[in-house]
Amino acid sequence: MFNFLAATFGRPPARPPSAAQDSELDGALGGGVRYRPRLTAQILRDHEVIRREMRALLDACRAQDEDAEIVCMRRFADGFRRAGLIKSVQLYPYLRWALEKDRMATIQFKSTHRELERSTLLIEAVLTDYLDSPWDSYRRRRFVHDVVRVAGLFAAMLRQEESTVLPLYSPPGQYRYVDGVDPHF
């Protein structure tokens, strides 16, 4: 059967070896990590959408409309999780790769990333608690308090990410290494 398919559709052409590929690009592409020029703009747009969802959730809490609270929390959770997935699959692996030769930048990045992960886990715990379980009287009493706490964590998280992490995202070859070896010199 395989021989028939191979004869019918042919074998894929052999890949010609590229003579002058940059070793930096080899590391990035070989590891499945690559620079995406529009990624920071996409993340900033996602942040604005999620901020809007959080404001709608806080407005629903002020109006004491439980149905609107649930709908707004679902929307916030969807946006928050979508943005988190994009960052964990595209942004953070690239930064880990790009900063690996600069020890000080790596330490700062890892420290900031740990803090952001901690905040993400706390927010996710609240979202899971309210969205995956039936609401009892205890949850109803704690809801507004928990939403305000999540809003504070979320605002701090975005401030830190937008001021510290996103500016680090640059194309390969634009990083200058402090205590590492810069391959361009």
KAQUILIN-V52546 format. One record per residue. N is the residue number from 1. PHI is phi in degrees with one decimal (none if undefined). BURIAL is # if it has 24 or more other C-alpha atoms within 12 Angstrom, else .. Layout:
BEGIN
n | phi | burial
N | PHI | BURIAL
N | PHI | BURIAL
END
This chain:
BEGIN
n | phi | burial
1 | none | .
2 | -61.8 | .
3 | -61.6 | .
4 | -62.5 | .
5 | -64.1 | .
6 | -64.2 | .
7 | -70.1 | .
8 | -71.9 | .
9 | -99.4 | .
10 | 75.3 | .
11 | -91.0 | .
12 | -64.6 | .
13 | -62.3 | .
14 | -65.7 | .
15 | -77.6 | .
16 | -70.6 | .
17 | -69.0 | .
18 | -89.6 | .
19 | -78.2 | .
20 | -117.8 | .
21 | -85.0 | .
22 | -70.0 | .
23 | -63.6 | .
24 | -62.9 | #
25 | -66.6 | .
26 | -58.7 | .
27 | -63.3 | .
28 | -70.0 | #
29 | -73.9 | .
30 | -64.1 | .
31 | -88.1 | .
32 | 80.4 | .
33 | -112.5 | #
34 | -145.0 | #
35 | -77.8 | #
36 | -118.3 | .
37 | -57.8 | .
38 | -97.9 | .
39 | -63.6 | #
40 | -65.0 | #
41 | -64.2 | .
42 | -64.2 | .
43 | -64.1 | #
44 | -64.5 | #
45 | -64.0 | .
46 | -60.6 | #
47 | -61.2 | #
48 | -63.9 | .
49 | -62.8 | .
50 | -67.8 | #
51 | -59.8 | #
52 | -61.0 | .
53 | -64.0 | #
54 | -67.0 | #
55 | -61.6 | #
56 | -63.5 | #
57 | -65.3 | #
58 | -65.3 | #
59 | -64.0 | .
60 | -65.0 | .
61 | -66.7 | #
62 | -62.9 | .
63 | -79.5 | .
64 | 55.0 | .
65 | -105.2 | .
66 | -63.2 | .
67 | -63.1 | .
68 | -65.7 | .
69 | -60.2 | #
70 | -65.8 | #
71 | -61.8 | .
72 | -65.6 | #
73 | -67.6 | #
74 | -62.7 | #
75 | -63.9 | #
76 | -60.4 | #
77 | -61.0 | #
78 | -61.5 | .
79 | -65.1 | #
80 | -62.0 | #
81 | -69.3 | #
82 | -63.4 | .
83 | -65.0 | #
84 | -62.2 | #
85 | -65.9 | .
86 | -60.4 | .
87 | -66.9 | #
88 | -72.8 | .
89 | -95.2 | .
90 | -112.3 | #
91 | -75.7 | #
92 | -65.8 | #
93 | -62.2 | #
94 | -64.1 | #
95 | -64.4 | #
96 | -58.5 | #
97 | -67.5 | #
98 | -66.9 | #
99 | -98.4 | #
100 | -62.2 | #
101 | -88.4 | .
102 | -109.7 | .
103 | -60.8 | .
104 | -66.7 | .
105 | -64.8 | #
106 | -64.8 | #
107 | -63.1 | .
108 | -63.8 | .
109 | -62.9 | #
110 | -63.3 | .
111 | -62.8 | .
112 | -64.2 | #
113 | -62.6 | #
114 | -61.7 | .
115 | -62.1 | .
116 | -65.8 | #
117 | -63.8 | #
118 | -60.2 | .
119 | -63.5 | #
120 | -60.8 | #
121 | -64.8 | .
122 | -65.8 | .
123 | -64.1 | #
124 | -62.8 | #
125 | -62.9 | .
126 | -66.8 | #
127 | -60.5 | #
128 | -63.8 | .
129 | -59.3 | #
130 | -87.7 | #
131 | -92.1 | .
132 | -105.7 | .
133 | -132.9 | .
134 | -67.4 | .
135 | -84.9 | .
136 | -109.0 | .
137 | -63.4 | .
138 | -63.1 | .
139 | -64.5 | .
140 | -63.4 | .
141 | -67.7 | .
142 | -86.2 | .
143 | -55.5 | #
144 | -62.1 | #
145 | -59.3 | .
146 | -66.9 | #
147 | -65.7 | #
148 | -64.3 | .
149 | -63.0 | .
150 | -63.2 | #
151 | -61.3 | #
152 | -64.8 | .
153 | -61.6 | #
154 | -63.9 | #
155 | -62.8 | #
156 | -64.7 | .
157 | -63.4 | #
158 | -65.9 | #
159 | -58.8 | .
160 | -66.4 | .
161 | -66.1 | #
162 | -71.9 | #
163 | -92.2 | .
164 | -112.4 | .
165 | -85.0 | #
166 | -60.9 | #
167 | -64.6 | .
168 | -76.1 | #
169 | -78.6 | #
170 | -135.1 | #
171 | -64.6 | #
172 | -58.4 | #
173 | 91.5 | .
174 | -100.6 | .
175 | -89.3 | #
176 | -113.1 | #
177 | -99.4 | .
178 | -78.8 | .
179 | -116.9 | .
180 | -107.3 | .
181 | -101.2 | .
182 | -85.6 | .
183 | -66.5 | .
184 | -85.8 | .
185 | -118.5 | .
END
